[in-house]
Amino acid sequence: MKFIHAADIHLDSPLSGLSAYPDAPAAQLRGASREAFSLLVDRAIEEGVDFMVIAGDLYDGTWRDYNTGIFFCKEMGRLKRAGIPVYLLFGNHDAESEMTRKLDLPDNVSCFSASKPETFRIEGLSVALHGHSFKQKETTANLAANYPAAVPGHYNIGVLHTALEGYAAHASYAPCTVDELHAKGYQYWALGHVHEFQQWSGSSTIVFPGNLQGRHVRECGRRGAVLVSVDDEGATSVERVFIDVLRWEHLHVDVGACETLLEVTRSIGRALEGLLAEDGQVPRAVRVTVQGRTKAHGQLFGLEVQLRSEVLAQIAAIGNERLWLEKVRLETEAHVDAATAHERLDAFADLQDILADAAADPEFTAQLQSTLSPFAAKAPLDLQPLVPLIEQIRAGKLQGLVQEVSPALLAHLQQGEGA
């Protein structure tokens, strides 16, 4: 037999961090989660799977648009006509959703109870699925501890929405350990909640499939579900199924060998082309971070806006229907360090000392905050979370800003002196 295991679909969840950028592909972004889910249903029908498991967070919290639920019912209807049942467990986001409680789903969809662990059997396949949905978002009890014993003579699947162990990036809902899951004696654990793919082998096969569609730049790389196959001896194999329709990438480009802005932009262009070597048909939303100790560091100082325009030009040449630029970040370092500057020129050494003292000078930082605060106050609300500097200005934490700018300023002046 074979089945699809998916989780963390977050239907109609907005892709965040994009509204500040006018060149964003708005239509693609709005419909990304729906399109990805439709492709998953397509794949299930094409593969002729015996059933599908959704391990939580089908919906996205307090989102109240019932069109989201109607869309899900339509996709479930497609699976019903193909003879594919679906076993749905509700996670923390579903527990907040009105649609979870009110919408009547097609009869091929079985929902795990939120009151106690529940078991569904597929007798023709000798399969038993065990699960316990979230009744409320803040479910911090170990739900797995009360899951029933494995059904003898059946392939037992535990369906669980959990933070498991060691995932500090995710709220610690329904925590448990890998060893606890192995000890249950189930053949497979279909997990949800953690948005990155992870698999453990042993007495049980334990899998987080990751989320179906990346929603922001912290969810980079290929996304999708897993296709699970079980042979006549009960051996389990897991194949990742990539169906994301817009992929986030964080591209780190080392420009240590570059000496000019032109060389930097061309180096970025080559790296962007390389992204499309795999799944070239999938559009990418890309954050570019420029790194390295480079002679171009001084020339790049203060030119973030121009560099973004240069990168956009590179993307236009590649084909901007497949690439979209989210942000460019500069994290280069001066090729000639401050110690060398001190030896070469006393004036630079004096400036270096002044800048070092300025970072710890309360009068200077107060004056700097007074100058920058009006600009921070005028920043659009949707831009503020994307620019940590705005919060630093408001909080008066400008020591880091001075320390960050100082080496770049010295390198910029050195370049002018050298020319």
Secondary structure, DSSP 8 states (H G I E B T S, - for coil): -EEEEE----TT----S-TT-TTS-HHHHHTHHHHHHHHHHHHHHHHT-SEEEEES--S-TT---HHHHHHHHHHHHHHHHTT--EEEE--HHHHH-HHHHH----TTEEE--SSS-EEEEETTTTEEEEE---SSS---S-GGGG-----TTSEEEEEEE---SS-TTS---S---HHHHHHTT-SEEEEES--S-EEE-SSSEEEE---SS--STTS-S--EEEEEEE-TT--EEEEEEE--SSEEEEEEEE-TT--SHHHHHHHHHHHHHHHTTSSTTS-EEEEEEEEEEETTHHHHTT-HHHHHHHHHHHHHHH-TTTEEEEEEEEEEEESS-HHHHHHH-HHHHHHHHHHHHHTT-HHHHHHHHHHHHHHHHTS-TTTGGG-HHHHHHHHT--HHHHHHHHHHHHHHHHHHHH-
